Amino acid sequence: MKPVYALFTALVCITIIPATAEKEKAPAKKAPAKNQQAAKSSAKSPAVKPVDGGAVEKKFIGKWAPDPKAMMNELQKGLGDDPAAAAALPLIEAMMQNMAVSVDKGTVTIHAMGEKQTATYTITKVDKAANKLTMQITDDEGEGEGSATIEEKKDGSKTLTLEKDGEKFILNSITDSEFEKRQNAAAQAPLFPGLE
């Protein structure tokens, strides 16, 4: 179960969820004393400069659930001809039925299969015209970069698309009561006996 959950969690944590961590460069040889300071300063990566997400971030904050049809389409695109991965699709689809995601300022929490994962984010760029945030994300995998785009529909509902390296995780806005229902269901034992 862990590999399937890891696959699904990886898709979730695209904003939530990106893992293109930068590594510090280490000098190959010990630098002479006068060059040690220069070697240290060149080895450090620049700090992330946070920006205010403003109105776009306010649209991102809320309760979300996977869009089953859109997510299954994305997953099938990414699988190619791998029959083992294709065999996992029904399980992933079942997991999506009770999955819930909550976004608060600076954090994203995923509730699925009795597990709860929280990632933190720092907004680095806001595109108001596109309703898009670019973020630095920190989760169990380390730090990475991702984006979140909000689409507002005429009926008042919203769709959130989280992206990382061309992979997408598509969520629809849900009510507090639907979130609570999914959160409670997600806290139960796994749907399939013997899977942990």
N, C-alpha and C positions, 0 to 999 in steps of 0.2 A: 504494500500500500504506500509506503514511503516514497518510492520513485514517482508514482502517479500524483501523489499529493505535492511532491516537490515540483513536478512539471506544472501543475495547476497553480501552485503558489508562485512559481517563477513568472507565470503569465500575469498573475494578480499584481505582483510587486514590480510592475513595470514603472510606476510612479513612485508606484508604490514600489518601485520594484525594478530598478535598473542596476546592473552590475558591471560597469566599466570602470572599475576602481583604478586610480592612478597609483603607480608605485614610485617611491622615491628612488632617485638614481644614487648609487653609491660609487665613490671613486674606486677605480680598479686597483690602484696602488696607493699606499699611504703618501699623502701629499707632504711636501716639506713644510716646516712650521710657518713660514710666511704666506704660504698658499692655502693653509687649512681653512681660514675664514672664508675665502672665496669659494673653496670647494663645498663648504657647508651651505652657503647661501644659494649656490646654484643647484644644490640637491633638493631644496625645498620647493614644493609646488605652491602656486599662488593660492591664497585663501579665497574661499567663496564669499562674494560680496552679496549679502541678502538684499532683496528689494521688497517693497510693499506690494502685495498681491491685489490690494484694493477690492473693487467690485467683482473682478474675475475670480479672486479667491473665495469671496462670499458665495458665489454660485457653486464652487467646488465643495464647499463645506455642506455636509448633509448625510443622508442615508442612501445607500446604493445596493443594487443586486445585479448579477450578471445578466446580460441580454442573451438568453439561451441560443436563439437562432444565429445571431451575429457571431457569438463566441464559437459555436460549432463550425461555422464557415471558416473562421480564422484558424481554428485548430486543424481542420482538414487540409487547409492550404499548407500549413507548416509541417504536416506529417509526411508528405510525399508518398512513397511506396512502402513504407515500413508497416508490415502487417501486425507486428506486436503493438506498436503505438496505436494503430487503428482499432485493435481489439480493446484498448483502454477507453475509447471514446464513450461507450455507454456508461461506464463508471464515472467519468468526468462529467457527463451530462447529468447524472443522478446527484453528484456533489453540488452542482450549480443550483439545484432546486432549493436547497436550504442555505446557500451561502449568503452572507450579508457583509457589507463593507460600510464602515462609518468613517467620515472625514471630519476632524476637528482642526482648528487652527494649529498647524505644525505637525499633526499626526494623522496617520491612516491605519485603521485597525480592521483586520479581516477575520471573520468568524466562519469557520468551515470544519466539518467533520470532528466536532468536539475540541478543536484547537482554536487558539486566538493568537494572532500575530500582529504586532504593531511596528510600524516604520515611521520615522520622522522625516520631514522634508523642509528644505529651505528654498524659497523661491529666488531664482537668479535672473529671471526675465519675464516680463508680462507683455503679451500682445493683445491689447484691448479689442482691436478690430476683429481678431480671430477667436476671441474668448479662450486664449491659450496661455498656459503657464509652463515655463521651463524650470525644472527643479533639480536640486541636489538631494538625493535620497539616502538615508542611512537605515539599514535593516540588518538582519542576522548575517547577511552575506557581505556586509561592508558598506562602502559608499559607491554611488553611481549616479548617472544623470538620466533624466526622463522628462516626459512632458505630459500634460493633461489638457485636453480640449473639451470645452463644454458646448453642447448644442442645445439651444432652447427651442422647444416645439410650441406650436400655436395653442395646444391644449394645456400649456403650463408645465408639462413634464420636461425633463432634461435627460440627455444622454452624455455620459462622460467617457471619453476615449483616452486611455492611458497607453503611451507608446514608449518602446525602447528597442533600438536596433531593428526597426521595421516590424516588430511584433506588436500586436494590439490587444488590449483587454477592454472590452466594451461593457459598460454598466448603465443601467437605467435608474432614475431616481425612484425611490419608494417612500411610502408613508411611514411614520413612526410605528404604527401598529403592525405593518407588514415587516418592518425591520425586527421588531420584538418577536414576532412569530418565527421568522427565519433564525434569529439569534438563539431562541430557545430550542428550535429543531436542530440547529448546528451543534448545540451543547450536548445533545443525546449521543448515545453510542453509535458507532458507524452503522450505516444502513446494511452493509453486507457482513454477516458473521465471520469472524476470524480475521478480519482486516483491521489493522491497528495503525 
